[in-house]
Amino acid sequence: MNKPDIQILKLIEILKGSGVIRFDKDFCDAIDLRKQNLVNIKAGRNHFTPEHIEKAVKQYHVNANWIFGVSEKIFLNPKTLRPLENKEFHDY
């Protein structure tokens, strides 16, 4: 599994843990990814496309550099995500 796949799968768990989304399907719907494709990504048979990554970055204000392992800062502006407002991002 490549670094962006690992990071986006972590992102899904972070978003669920913070209440931004409830289910994997919520994330899939937001980035136009079929749930079955997510299953295949988790199994290492598929990868997130550049389009999926771009949509996740825009939808959730994620730092693209974090997805590619260049930065430790997950979100560009945490205050833009209301449910995450009071979370400590460095814990993720």
N, C-alpha and C positions, 0 to 999 in steps of 0.2 A: 504494500500500500504506500502511495506517495505522500509527501508531507502535506500538500493541500487537502487531500482526502482525510487524513488523520485530524488535521486542525478543524475542518468543517464538521466532522463527526463530534469533536469536542465542543464546537460551537453549539450544535444542536442540544447537547446535554446542558451546557451553560444556560442557554435560553429557556430550556424546560425547568431547570433548577431555580431560575430567577422569576418564573411566572410569565415570561414574555410569550411563550407558546406552551401548549399543554401536551401536544403529541407530535411525533415525527411527521405525521401527515400535515400539520400546520406549516412546518418548515418546507416540506415538499411542495405544498400549494403555493407558498410565497415565492419559490424560485422556479416554478414550472417543472418540477421533477416528479416523475411517476414513482409511487411508493415502491413498486417492484425494482426500479432502478436503484433506489436507496438500499434495498436488500442486497442487490448485486454489488454495490459499492462496499457495503460492510463486509461482504464475503471476498472482496478483492478482485472481483471479476470485471467491474466497471470503475470509472472514475468520474468525478465531478468535471463538467466541461467549463471552459472559460466563461460561457454564458451563465452557468449556474453560480459560479464564483462572483461574477459581476452583480448578479441579482441579489445574492446574499449580502455583499458589501453595501449595496444601496439600500436594501430593505431594512437591515439591522445595524447600519452605520459601523460596520466592522472594518478594522484596519487591514487592508489587503496585505500589508507587509507582515502582519501576524500570521495570516493564512499561509504565507510562503516561508515562514520561519525566520524572517529578517528582523522582526520586532517582537518585544514582549507585551506591547500595549495592544489589547484586544479590540477595544472600541475607540473610534475616533472622537466621539463626544458622548460620554456615558450619560450625561444629563438629558440627552434627547430620547432616551429609552426610559420612560417613566417607571416601569416595574423594577428596573435595575438601578434606579437613582440612589438608593441607600446601600447598595452592595459594595463590597470591597473587591475591585476588579483584579487586584494583584493576587488574590487567592485562587484564581482560576488558572 
